[in-house]
């Protein structure tokens, strides 16, 4: 089944750099915004995505949508496929503490 994944991400203390899309298809996009990055992927049957690095090894705030709405039960983060409580969540490197977004 075809799905539309969209979202925004931004560093909580610094910027996001070295953004590299992976396994994207026609019209899949990742672009820089005033406060971070946004993406839009249409996909069917495989994972689209991108990698990135934060400038200060800090935390990243995510806002994700699937087919136009929040679906946190269908969000899996990282190698351990952790499920956040909401489609708005913060991911931090081990030992880091979330800080207010600027």
C-alpha positions in Angstrom: 0.0 0.0 0.0 1.3 3.5 -0.9 2.0 5.7 2.2 3.0 9.4 2.6 5.5 10.1 5.3 6.2 13.7 6.2 7.9 15.5 9.0 10.2 18.1 10.5 13.2 17.9 12.7 15.5 20.4 14.4 18.3 20.3 16.9 17.4 21.4 20.4 20.7 23.2 21.0 22.5 23.3 17.7 22.1 22.7 14.0 21.6 19.5 12.0 24.3 18.9 9.3 25.4 16.3 6.8 21.9 15.3 5.8 22.1 12.5 3.3 18.9 10.9 1.8 18.9 7.1 1.4 16.8 4.8 -0.8 14.7 7.7 -2.0 12.4 7.5 -5.0 11.0 10.0 -7.6 9.6 13.1 -5.8 10.9 12.1 -2.4 12.4 15.2 -0.8 14.5 16.3 2.1 15.0 20.1 2.4 16.4 22.8 4.8 13.9 25.1 6.5 14.5 28.2 8.6 14.7 26.2 11.9 15.7 22.7 10.8 14.9 20.2 8.1 11.7 18.8 6.5 11.0 15.7 4.5 8.3 14.1 2.4 8.5 10.5 1.2 5.9 8.5 -0.8 6.8 4.8 -0.4 5.4 1.4 -0.9 7.1 -1.7 0.3 10.5 -0.5 1.4 12.0 2.1 3.8 13.0 5.6 2.6 15.0 7.8 4.9 18.0 9.9 5.6 21.0 10.2 7.9 22.2 13.3 9.7 24.7 14.6 12.3 24.0 17.3 14.9 26.6 20.1 15.2 26.9 19.7 19.0 26.0 16.0 19.4 22.8 17.2 20.9 19.2 16.1 20.9 16.8 16.3 18.0 13.1 17.2 18.1 10.8 15.3 15.6 7.3 16.0 14.4 6.2 13.1 12.1 3.1 12.3 10.2 1.9 9.2 8.3 -0.8 9.7 5.6 -1.6 13.2 6.9 -2.0 12.4 10.6 -0.3 11.4 13.8 0.2 7.6 14.1 2.8 7.1 16.9 2.1 3.3 17.1 3.6 3.1 13.6 6.8 5.0 14.5 10.0 3.0 15.2 13.2 4.9 16.1 16.7 3.5 15.8 18.2 0.1 15.7 16.1 -1.0 18.7 12.9 0.3 17.1 11.8 2.3 20.1 8.2 3.6 19.9 7.6 7.1 21.1 4.4 8.0 23.0 3.5 10.7 20.5 4.4 11.8 16.9 6.2 14.8 18.6 9.3 13.5 20.4 12.9 14.2 21.2 15.8 11.8 20.6 19.1 12.3 22.4 22.5 10.6 22.2 23.3 8.4 25.2 24.1 10.6 28.2 22.6 13.8 26.7 19.6 15.7 28.2 16.9 17.4 26.2 16.9 21.2 26.2 14.5 23.7 24.9 14.5 24.2 21.1 15.7 27.6 20.0 
